[in-house]
Amino acid sequence: MPLFRAWLVAFALTVASELAVAVPLLGAIDAHPLEPREANRARRVAAVCLAQLATHPSVWFIWPLLNLPRPLFLLVAESFALLVEALIYRFSFERLSWSRCFATSALANAASVLVGLYLH
């Protein structure tokens, strides 16, 4: 399978698995009292998708250029994803604590890595 097509499949699976975990975890804590529930959910979905767009292409196309051993690559790439995604969540949802954003990012990334390992 060509690299871009493989990435696209992996990206879709990653987005789906991270949406399933992160959207509920980013939940109602940040909801503004005047914001409709559907709007808050749409914001959470958008933030998760933005986080994936900000990290997933780099993990697939840039980080491999470093030619790191596989365990070190996974550590560096997943740490990068966790940090960037937590930052996006924190700046998207000002009422969420940093710890909640990092925990959400860590759990969502763990889910997507497990899905990837299972399917690989």
C-alpha positions in Angstrom: 0.0 0.0 0.0 1.5 3.4 -0.9 2.6 5.5 2.0 0.0 8.3 1.7 -2.8 5.8 1.5 -1.5 3.9 4.5 -1.3 7.2 6.4 -4.8 8.1 5.4 -6.2 4.8 6.8 -4.1 5.2 10.0 -5.2 8.8 10.3 -8.9 7.9 10.0 -8.5 5.1 12.6 -6.6 7.5 14.9 -9.2 10.2 14.6 -12.0 7.7 15.3 -10.4 6.2 18.3 -9.3 9.5 19.8 -12.7 11.1 19.3 -14.3 8.1 21.1 -12.0 8.8 24.1 -11.3 12.5 24.2 -14.7 14.0 23.4 -16.4 12.6 26.6 -13.3 13.4 28.7 -13.3 17.0 27.5 -17.0 17.0 28.5 -19.2 19.3 30.3 -16.6 20.8 32.7 -15.8 23.5 30.2 -19.4 24.0 29.1 -20.4 27.6 29.2 -23.9 28.1 30.8 -25.1 29.9 27.8 -23.6 27.6 25.2 -26.0 24.9 23.8 -24.9 21.3 24.6 -24.6 20.6 20.8 -22.3 23.5 20.3 -20.1 22.4 23.1 -19.9 18.9 21.7 -19.1 20.3 18.2 -16.2 22.3 19.8 -14.8 19.2 21.4 -15.0 17.3 18.2 -13.3 20.1 16.3 -10.6 20.4 19.0 -9.8 16.6 18.8 -9.7 16.8 15.0 -7.4 19.8 15.1 -5.1 18.1 17.5 -4.9 15.1 15.2 -4.2 17.3 12.2 -1.4 19.1 14.2 0.4 15.9 15.2 -0.4 12.8 13.1 1.2 14.0 9.8 4.5 14.8 11.7 4.5 11.4 13.4 4.1 9.7 10.0 6.2 11.9 7.7 8.7 13.9 9.8 9.7 12.0 12.9 10.7 8.8 10.8 13.4 10.9 9.1 15.4 10.8 12.4 15.9 7.0 11.9 15.5 6.4 15.6 15.2 2.8 17.0 11.6 1.8 17.1 11.2 2.1 21.0 12.8 5.5 21.0 10.8 6.6 18.0 7.5 5.6 19.8 8.6 7.4 22.9 9.6 10.6 21.1 6.6 10.7 18.7 4.0 9.9 21.3 5.5 12.4 23.8 5.3 15.0 21.0 1.7 14.1 20.3 0.7 14.1 23.9 2.2 17.5 24.5 0.9 19.2 21.4 -2.6 17.8 21.8 -2.7 18.7 25.5 -1.8 22.3 24.6 -4.5 22.4 22.0 -7.1 21.1 24.5 -6.0 23.6 27.1 -6.1 26.6 24.8 -9.4 25.4 23.3 -11.1 24.9 26.7 -9.8 27.6 29.1 -11.8 26.2 32.1 -10.1 22.8 31.9 -7.1 22.2 34.1 -3.7 21.4 32.6 -3.9 18.0 34.3 -7.2 17.2 32.7 -5.9 18.2 29.3 -2.8 16.0 29.7 -4.8 13.1 31.1 -7.2 13.3 28.2 -4.4 13.5 25.6 -2.6 10.6 27.3 -5.7 8.3 27.4 -6.7 9.2 23.8 -3.2 8.6 22.5 -3.0 5.3 24.4 -6.3 4.2 22.8 -5.1 5.0 19.3 -1.7 3.3 19.9 -3.5 0.2 21.1 -5.8 0.2 18.2 -2.9 0.6 15.8 -0.9 -2.2 17.5 -3.9 -4.5 17.5 -4.5 -3.9 13.7 -0.9 -4.1 12.8 
